[in-house]
Amino acid sequence: MLNPEIVERSAAVLPVKLEGSSTNPERSAATKARLIAATIEALHRYGYAATTTILVAKNANVSRGAMLHHYPNKVALILACMKETYEAEMAYYRQELSPIGDPVERILRLMDAAWDCFKSPAGVARTEIWMATRSDAGLADQLVPLYRSEFERSKRGMLRLMKEAGILDEVFTYDFLTFSVATFRGLAMSAALGTPEAEIRAAVDMVKDRLRLKISQL
């Protein structure tokens, strides 16, 4: 069964409907959501190698036949997980940023929201998946194009937010995006290894301070 704590902690970046549904499309969507949530939990708790389709189906309380109907193999399941979590993260960013009128405060809040995503079970799961592409050629073939597409989309969003905050230097924007993503991903791994929260928070604040410095130089 799904771990309620993991599902709750994932909710900020991956809304999951666990109740029964009355129509076939709704039941299908609910089944997929359970499978994605179970995949996130398995990746977060056990890592990529130990996350099997059998384990995911069991933890999602879904028959293996039903799972294979939606996702015929592990790569298909992982690809769906990556797509769903990315879209959920984008929705979370919109939710967090849309109420903020000041463009400088908005871009600074983006850093906190990004850290929320990277440290979440879904964020850790995504890092596990990216790391697995180093040794799984079949997975890499599917995910590298997705990574490029996601990163280009993220670049466009970051470019817009930076320009609204007065930062027109596109090279800085692209470099800062690479820097912040790499930093948050590394911090998520450090947090998983037990680095104190105060040290992690100080590092996140340093990322924000780099933005403040750039803005102060405008």
Beta strands, then each sheet from edge to edge (+ up, - down):
end
